Amino acid sequence: MASDERNGGGRVTIAEIADAAGVSVPTVSKVVNGRSDVAPATRERVERLLHERGYRRRAPSAERRPALLDVVFNELESPWAIEIIRGVEEVAREHELGVVLSAQEGPGALGRSWVDAVASRRTAGVVLVVSELTGEQAARLTARRIPFVVVDPAGEPAPDVPSVGATNWNGGLAATRHLLELGHRRIGVIGGPPTMLCSRARVDGYRAALETAGIPVDPELIRYGDFHVPKAYEEGRALLTLPDPPTAIFAGSDLQAFGLYEAARVLGLRVPENLSVIGFDDLPMARWAWPPLTTIRQPLTEMAATATRLVLGAGGQRRVELATSLVVRQSTAPHPSPAAGS
């Protein structure tokens, strides 16, 4: 505790925070270190004072160099997460760091605030994946001198929050243009959650491609899901049973594309003969599906590696966007009658 009691250089000390909060120095130290044995009201009061007075925890000495790196997912139930983990571990291994995985919701979710959980161990930093980082959470991490980066942020991050993403709008544009070049005019889209920034950007790219081609955007052909198979299957069936169904559909993720495959199969349609499908992500399984999936490659492993390097202090960028690219396989084909509706 002694290393935290005096911050030096005229900065706020733990003793001063304790005095202002009316608690003991050990209690403030517990809050700073993410310990759970502090009453909620006391924790809230101390956290507020730490933030208001600009407390900064002393950086660990060389002999106490953190040995861990935290990766906090919104959820872990996706092959998408495996690609992120691969990129983080690649860089963590170079720095001889172990990786701790946790989730904010779903099976294996943290039972308490993830900020407190990561603060309770000597972490080199936090890579936060597909999540919304609140101002309060960012302030608490900063007060504890824990660096952080958000990968594919759910919402628009604050200007001072480092983030790594992909060119989602360009990806949606490229996917839709590919279908247009194949002669399709009745093109549907199934995005992820409409509250998520990456999902909205992909759908906006779809809209832009149609508008540039002079094709009116039909709201009936725009659906939203959750990036997973079951919901995409439901929305796919709804699109394919419309009186005037689409001949091609852009799915906001590869998993959603696989949901479309199943919807088409159940309805007696063949991909790509009766329905062209394009996904987004280029997960390893995309090339082994049948037919092999045309998709937009999102460089997930590179995104995670870049975020990890930023957390560990390599590079001064605050915002990084990596390029997406079109990968053409066998799930897309020319419209059987390109002249129709053109």
C-alpha positions in Angstrom: 0.0 0.0 0.0 2.9 2.3 0.7 3.6 2.8 -3.0 0.1 4.2 -3.5 -0.2 6.3 -0.4 2.1 9.1 -1.7 1.8 9.9 -5.4 4.5 12.5 -5.2 5.0 15.6 -7.3 2.1 17.4 -5.5 -0.5 15.0 -6.8 -3.4 13.8 -4.9 -2.7 11.0 -2.4 -4.7 8.1 -1.1 -4.6 9.7 2.4 -6.2 12.9 1.1 -9.0 10.9 -0.7 -9.6 8.9 2.5 -9.8 12.0 4.6 -12.3 13.6 2.1 -14.4 10.5 1.9 -14.4 9.9 5.7 -12.9 6.4 5.4 -9.6 4.7 6.2 -6.6 4.6 3.9 -6.9 0.8 3.5 -10.5 1.3 2.3 -9.5 3.7 -0.4 -6.6 1.3 -1.3 -9.2 -1.6 -1.7 -11.2 0.6 -4.1 -8.2 1.6 -6.2 -7.1 -2.1 -6.4 -10.6 -3.4 -7.4 -11.2 -5.3 -4.2 -14.8 -6.4 -3.7 -15.0 -6.2 0.1 -16.2 -2.5 0.1 -19.8 -1.4 0.6 -21.4 -0.1 -2.6 -22.2 3.3 -1.2 -18.6 3.7 0.1 -17.1 2.5 -3.2 -19.3 5.0 -5.2 -18.2 7.9 -2.9 -14.5 7.0 -3.2 -14.7 6.5 -6.9 -16.3 9.9 -7.3 -13.6 11.6 -5.3 -10.8 9.7 -7.2 -12.3 11.0 -10.5 -13.1 14.6 -9.3 -9.6 15.1 -7.8 -7.7 13.5 -10.6 -6.0 10.8 -8.7 -3.5 8.9 -10.7 -2.1 5.6 -9.4 1.7 5.4 -9.4 3.0 3.3 -12.3 4.3 -0.1 -11.3 8.1 -0.4 -10.8 10.2 -2.4 -13.2 10.5 -5.3 -10.7 6.6 -5.4 -10.5 6.0 -5.3 -14.2 2.4 -6.6 -14.9 2.4 -10.1 -16.2 -1.2 -10.2 -17.6 -3.3 -8.5 -20.3 -7.1 -8.4 -20.0 -9.4 -8.9 -23.0 -13.0 -8.1 -22.1 -15.7 -9.2 -24.6 -19.3 -8.2 -24.8 -19.9 -11.9 -25.4 -17.6 -14.9 -26.0 -20.0 -17.2 -27.9 -18.8 -16.6 -31.4 -16.0 -17.9 -33.7 -15.5 -14.2 -34.3 -14.0 -14.0 -30.8 -11.4 -16.7 -31.7 -9.9 -14.5 -34.4 -9.6 -11.6 -31.9 -8.0 -13.8 -29.3 -5.5 -15.0 -31.9 -4.4 -11.4 -32.6 -4.1 -10.5 -28.9 -2.1 -13.6 -28.0 0.3 -13.0 -30.9 1.4 -9.7 -29.5 1.1 -10.7 -25.8 3.4 -13.6 -26.4 6.1 -11.2 -27.8 5.9 -9.3 -24.5 5.7 -12.4 -22.3 2.2 -11.6 -21.1 -0.5 -14.0 -20.1 -4.0 -13.3 -21.4 -7.1 -13.2 -19.2 -10.5 -13.5 -21.0 -13.8 -12.4 -19.6 -17.3 -11.5 -20.8 -19.7 -8.7 -19.8 -22.8 -10.9 -20.4 -23.8 -14.5 -21.2 -22.2 -17.6 -19.9 -19.0 -16.9 -18.0 -19.9 -13.2 -17.5 -18.2 -11.3 -14.8 -20.2 -11.3 -11.5 -19.1 -7.7 -10.7 -18.0 -4.7 -12.5 -15.4 -5.7 -15.1 -13.4 -2.5 -14.1 -13.1 -3.8 -10.6 -12.2 -7.3 -11.8 -9.3 -6.1 -14.0 -8.1 -3.6 -11.3 -7.9 -6.5 -8.8 -4.9 -8.0 -10.7 -1.7 -6.5 -12.0 -2.8 -6.0 -15.6 -0.8 -4.4 -18.4 -4.0 -3.0 -19.9 -7.4 -3.9 -21.3 -8.5 -4.7 -24.8 -12.3 -4.1 -24.8 -14.1 -5.8 -27.7 -17.4 -4.7 -29.3 -18.6 -2.8 -26.3 -19.7 0.6 -25.2 -17.1 2.2 -22.8 -18.9 4.7 -20.6 -17.2 7.9 -19.4 -17.3 6.6 -15.9 -15.6 3.4 -16.8 -12.9 5.2 -18.8 -12.3 7.6 -15.8 -11.9 4.7 -13.4 -9.4 2.9 -15.6 -7.5 6.1 -16.1 -7.4 6.8 -12.3 -5.8 3.3 -11.9 -3.3 4.0 -14.7 -4.7 1.0 -16.7 -4.3 1.7 -20.4 -7.2 0.5 -22.6 -8.3 0.3 -26.3 -11.8 -0.5 -27.7 -12.0 -2.8 -30.7 -14.9 -2.3 -33.0 -16.7 0.0 -30.5 -20.5 -0.5 -30.2 -21.1 3.3 -30.3 -19.2 6.4 -31.3 -16.2 6.5 -28.8 -15.3 9.7 -27.0 -12.4 11.7 -28.7 -10.0 10.7 -26.0 -10.8 6.9 -26.1 -8.4 4.9 -28.3 -10.1 2.6 -30.7 -9.5 0.2 -33.6 -12.1 -0.7 -36.2 -12.5 -1.6 -39.8 -13.9 0.3 -42.9 -17.4 -1.0 -42.3 -19.1 1.5 -44.6 -16.8 0.7 -47.4 -17.4 -3.0 -46.8 -21.2 -2.6 -47.1 -20.7 -0.5 -50.3 -18.4 -3.1 -51.8 -20.7 -6.0 -51.0 -23.7 -4.3 -52.5 -21.8 -3.2 -55.6 -20.7 -6.7 -56.2 -24.3 -7.9 -56.2 -25.3 -5.0 -58.5 -22.5 -5.9 -60.9 -24.0 -9.4 -61.1 -27.2 -7.9 -62.3 -29.2 -8.1 -59.1 -31.6 -5.2 -58.4 -33.9 -6.6 -55.7 -31.2 -6.8 -53.0 -32.0 -7.3 -49.3 -29.8 -6.7 -46.2 -29.7 -8.2 -42.7 -27.6 -6.0 -40.4 -26.6 -6.6 -36.9 -28.1 -4.7 -33.9 -29.2 -1.2 -35.2 -27.7 0.3 -32.0 -24.1 -0.8 -33.0 -21.9 1.6 -34.9 -20.4 -1.1 -37.2 -23.8 -2.5 -38.1 -25.2 0.9 -39.0 -22.2 1.7 -41.1 -22.5 -1.6 -43.1 -26.2 -0.9 -43.8 -25.4 2.7 -44.7 -22.8 1.4 -47.2 -25.5 -0.8 -48.7 -27.9 2.2 -49.0 -25.2 4.3 -50.7 -24.4 1.7 -53.3 -28.1 1.4 -54.2 -28.6 5.2 -54.4 -25.5 5.6 -56.5 -26.8 3.0 -58.9 -30.1 4.9 -59.1 -32.1 2.2 -57.3 -34.6 3.3 -54.7 -34.0 1.9 -51.2 -36.9 -0.3 -50.2 -37.3 -0.3 -46.4 -39.1 -3.7 -46.6 -35.8 -5.2 -47.7 -33.8 -3.9 -44.7 -33.8 -6.1 -41.6 -31.8 -6.2 -38.4 -30.6 -9.1 -36.3 -27.9 -9.9 -33.8 -25.0 -11.1 -35.9 -25.9 -14.8 -35.1 -27.5 -17.6 -37.1 -31.0 -18.1 -35.5 -32.2 -14.5 -35.9 -30.7 -14.3 -39.4 -32.7 -17.5 -40.3 -35.9 -15.8 -39.1 -35.3 -12.6 -40.9 -34.1 -14.5 -44.0 -37.4 -16.5 -44.1 -39.3 -13.2 -43.8 -37.5 -11.7 -46.7 -37.7 -14.8 -48.9 -41.4 -15.2 -48.4 -42.3 -11.6 -49.4 -44.6 -11.3 -52.5 -41.6 -9.8 -54.4 -38.6 -11.4 -52.6 -35.0 -10.4 -53.1 -32.7 -12.3 -55.5 -29.6 -11.4 -53.4 -29.0 -10.6 -49.8 -26.1 -8.9 -48.0 -25.7 -10.4 -44.5 -24.0 -8.3 -41.9 -21.8 -11.2 -40.7 -20.8 -14.6 -41.9 -22.9 -16.3 -39.2 -25.9 -14.4 -40.5 -25.1 -15.6 -44.0 -25.2 -19.2 -42.7 -28.6 -18.5 -41.3 -29.7 -17.4 -44.7 -28.3 -20.6 -46.2 -30.6 -22.6 -43.9 -33.6 -20.3 -44.7 -33.1 -20.8 -48.4 -32.7 -24.6 -47.9 -36.0 -24.9 -45.9 -37.8 -22.9 -48.6 -36.5 -25.1 -51.4 -34.1 -22.4 -52.8 -30.6 -23.0 -53.9 -27.6 -20.8 -53.3 -26.5 -19.2 -55.6 -28.8 -20.5 -58.4 -32.0 -18.9 -56.8 -30.4 -16.6 -54.2 -27.0 -14.9 -54.0 -25.6 -14.5 -50.5 -22.7 -12.4 -49.3 -21.4 -12.2 -45.8 -19.1 -10.0 -43.7 -16.0 -11.1 -41.7 -14.3 -13.9 -43.7 -14.2 -16.3 -40.8 -12.1 -19.5 -41.5 -15.3 -21.5 -41.9 -16.5 -19.3 -44.7 -14.3 -21.1 -47.3 -15.4 -24.5 -46.1 -19.2 -23.9 -46.2 -21.2 -25.1 -49.2 -21.2 -23.3 -51.3 -18.0 -21.4 -50.2 -19.2 -18.0 -49.0 -18.5 -14.8 -50.8 -17.8 -12.3 -48.1 -16.2 -9.0 -47.0 -12.9 -9.7 -45.2 -12.6 -7.9 -41.9 -9.0 -8.2 -40.7 -10.0 -9.3 -37.2 -6.7 -10.8 -36.2 -4.8 -7.7 -37.4 -7.3 -5.4 -35.6 -6.8 -7.2 -32.3 -3.0 -7.2 -32.7 -3.0 -3.4 -33.5 -5.2 -2.8 -30.4 -2.8 -4.8 -28.2 0.2 -2.9 -29.4 -1.6 0.4 -28.7 -2.4 -0.8 -25.2 1.2 -1.7 -24.6 2.3 1.8 -25.8 3.5 1.0 -29.3 2.3 3.9 -31.5 0.6 7.2 -30.6 -2.6 6.8 -32.7 -5.9 7.3 -31.0 -8.1 6.0 -33.9 -7.1 3.2 -36.3 -9.3 1.9 -39.1 -8.1 -1.1 -41.1 -9.3 -1.8 -44.6 -11.9 -4.4 -45.6 -11.8 -6.2 -48.9 -14.1 -8.3 -51.1 -13.5 -12.1 -51.2 -15.4 -13.7 -54.1 -16.3 -17.4 -53.8 -19.3 -19.4 -55.0 -22.3 -18.1 -53.0 -22.9 -15.2 -55.5 -23.8 -15.6 -59.2 -25.3 -13.5 -62.0 -29.0 -12.7 -61.8 -30.7 -15.3 -64.1 -32.2 -12.4 -66.1 -30.1 -9.3 -65.7 -32.3 -7.2 -67.9 -35.3 -7.7 -65.6 -35.9 -4.6 -63.5 -32.9 -2.8 -64.8 
